[in-house]
Amino acid sequence: MLVSAKDMLVKAKAGKYAVGQFNINNLEWTKAILLTAQENNSPVILGVSEGAGKYMCGFKTVADMTKAMIDELGITVPVALHLDHGSYEGAKKAIAAGFSSVMFDGSKYAIDENIEKTKEIIALANSKGISVEAEVGAIGGEEDGVVGGGEVADPDECKQIADLGVDMLAAGIGNIHGKYPANWAGLNFDVLAQIQEKTGIMPLVLHGGTGIPADMIKKAISLGVSKINVNTECQLSFADATRKYIEAGKDLEGKGFDPRKLLAPGFEAIKATVKEKMELFGSVNKA
């Protein structure tokens, strides 16, 4: 059964750890992350971008597959299925399709319009027990065609959005999606501390978790970050393991070309990456 992300994040904030959101791209990805969460007794959030949702034949396909997999694999840890960087229309579609959590990314709108649209999504989601994430200050880099410049959020705007009744807030603090450039300035902890001060018990979200050094991750968690998004890192480890398998000529041995064999090393690589992150975030045995 899918659950809202609200309870798991409220517990994480109080317990000074973070729950990982790991984005899914297909069946292997979903299965690998669910099994790793179960093996490590960790709550988990499965993130789905609009592009990945389209690739997997729509939000309903994703929701039905995930629910069936939870039953089939006997998953008992809390699992939220969350729309990542959802548009206004996308958020409404994901809610209708059976997602248990949605992010409405209104960061491209002026603050007044962002507030108006966020209020509508909150009302719709709350009526169905679905958690809502909002964003203030665009997250840098590119994710599925959504490009942000890595802005630093205004703490007062964060408070305005938090006060609308969202369950979690993604605030830009210099973090970006994808690989970090060599000249990256790091996270802005002063702004994070101000946001935390103004938003109180609101769980804060750190996007672009790939490539942020472990000490910065730990410091962000100590300053109120309760959800950390990881996508690129799983993709890189999956690609690396798949490349090694093919370069070693394993696909040419026996039935090595069978997709179940071909994708197995990548599947294990995703599991290893997710486990490492759960240990770093402190969510192991917190289910």
N, C-alpha and C positions, 0 to 999 in steps of 0.2 A: 504493500500500500504506500502511495506517495503521501508525504506530509508537507505542510507549509514550512518554510525555512525559519519562521519567527522564533519558535521555542528553542531550536538548536542554537540560534545566534544569541538569544538572550542569555542562555546558559554559558555560551562561549565568552561573551563579554564579562559576565560575572566571574567566570573561572580563569580569565586572562589567557585564553587560547583562541585559536581561530579554526573555523571549518573551511576546508578547501572546496572551491567550486572547480570541478574539472570538466572541461567542455567535451562533449561527445560528437563524433562524426559518423559513426556507423555502429553495427551490431558488436563488433569486436571491442570497440572503445567502451561501449556501455557495459558489456559483460566484464571486461577487465577492471573497470573502476568499481562496479558493484561488488565483485568478489574481493577486491583489495580492501574495501570498506568493511566488509563482513569479517575478513580474516584479522583485521586490526581493530575490530570493535569500535569503529569510528563513524560518526554521522557524516553524511556526504551530500553535496549539491551537484547535480548533473546540469551543466550549462549547455544551452542550445542557442546558437546565433540564428538569426533569420535565414542566413545563407545555408547553414548546416541543416536547418529544418526543411528547407526547400530541397536540398540534396537528398535527404532521407524520405522524400515523398510526403512532406507536409507534417504539421504539428500533431495531427491525430495519429498518424503512423508512429511517430516518435513516442507519444504518450502511451499508446496501446502496447507497443513493443516493450517499453520500460516496465509497465505494470505487469505484463505477462512474465517478464524475465525475473522480476522480484519474487513472484510466486514460484516459478519453476526452479530458481536457484535457492529458494528458502532464505531470502535476505530478511533479516530481522532488525538491522540497524536503521535509524531514521534516514530516509532518502527524499530529497526535494528535487523536483524537475523544474528547472528555472530558465525562463527566456532571458537570454543575454543581449543587452543593448537593443531592446525592443522598440520599434516605432510605435506610434499611437495605435495604428491599425493592427500591427503585429501583436501587440499586447492583448488586444481584444480577442484576436483569433486564438492565441495560446490559451487564454482563460477558457474560451469555449471548447477547446480541444482536450482539456483535462490536465493542463499543467498545474502544479501546486504552488508555483511562485513565478512572478514576472518582474523584469526590470523594464521600466519605461524610461528611455533615455531622451529626455527633453532638453538636453544641454545645448542643442543647436537653436532652440527658441529663446526669445527674450524672456527674462525672468517671469514677467506677468503671464505670458502664454504658457510657459513651462508649469507654473503653479496651477493654472486653470485646467490644463490637460492632466496633470498629475492627480488633481482632486477627483476627476472623473474616473480615472483608472483605479484609484484607491476605493472609491465607492463601489465600483463593479466587483473588484477583487474581494473586498471585505465581505460582501454579501455571500461569497462562496467560500470563505475561509482561506483565501489565497494570499500569500505574503507579497509585498511590493517593495522593490528597490528603485530609488531615484538617483539621478546623477546631477552634480553641480560642478562646473568647470570641466571642459572636455578632456578625456584621457588621451594622451598622445599616441602617435603611430597609427597603423591601419589594422582594422579587424573587419574582415568580410566587406570591404568597401566603405566602412565607416571610418573616416579619417579625423583624428583629433590632434591638436598641436601640443598637448602636454601642458595645458594651462593649470595654474594654481587657483583653487576655488576660493571664493570670498566667504569667510566664516559666517558673516551675517546672512548671506544668501543661503548657506547651508542650514542655518537655524530656521529661516523662513520655510524651506522645503521640509525639514524634519518636523516642524510644527503642524504640517498638514496631516500627519498620521501615517507616514511611510514606516515600514518595518526596518529598513536598512538604508544607509546613505553612502553612495560612492562619491567621494570627493577627490578631485584631481589634486595631487600634491607633487607633481613633477614626474609621475609614473607614466610609462608608455606601453603600448601593446607591441609584441614582437621582440626582436633582439634589441638590447640596449646599445647605443653607439659608444665608442671609446671615450668620447668627451661628455658623457652624461653627468649631470651635476649632482645626482642622488636625490633622495626624497627630502621634501621640505618638512622637517619635524616641528618647526616652530608653528607653521600653519596648522599641522595636524593637531598639535596640542590646543591651539585656539578653537579649532572645530570641535574637538572633544569637550572642551570647556562649555561651549555654547549649546551643544546637542545632548549633553548629559549621558543617559543610559542608552542612547541610540547606537546599535551596532554599526560600525563603519566598515566600508568595503574597500579593499585594495585591488584594483584591476592591474593587469600587466605583471603578474607575479613571477613570470619567467625572467631569470637573470638578475633579480634583486638579491644582493648578498644576504646571507643568513643573519648577520648581526642587525642589518636594517629591518629585516622581516620581524625579528624578535622585538626590536625597539618599537616598530609600528604596532605590534600586538599589545605591548605594554601601554601604548597611548590610545587604546580603544578600537583597533582594527580587529574585527571578529570574523571576517569572511575574506578569503584571498583567492583570486581567480588565476587558474593555471590552464593554459591551452598550448602555447607554442612549445613548451618544454616536452610535453607528451608527444607532440608531432615530430619533434627533432629526434627523440629517442626511438620512436617507432620507425622513422625513416632510416636512421642509422643501422638498426638491427636488421631491417629488411635488405638494405644495401649489402651488408656483410654476408647475409645468407646467399644472395644472388652472386656476389663477387666470388664467393667460395665455391660456386658451381653446384650448390646443393639442390637447386631447382632442376638440375639435369640428372640427378641420381635417383634411380627408382621412380617413385611417384612424388618426388620432391616438388613437382609443379602444382600439385593439388593445393588449392588455395588454403585449405585448413593447415597444411604443412608450411606453405609459403608465408602465411601471416602469423604463424605461431611465435617466432622470435620477436616480432614487433609487439605482439600481444603481451608477452612476458616483460618486454621493455617498458610498456605503459604501466604495468603493475608495479614494477620496481620504482619508476619515477613517482607514482602516486603514493606509494608506501613512504618513500623518502620525504615527500612533502608533508604527509600526515604526521610524521615524526617531528619534523621541523615546526609545524604549526601547533603541535601539542594536542591534537584531537584523538590520538590513539587511546582506546579504552574509555572514551567519553560518550559512547552511544547510550 
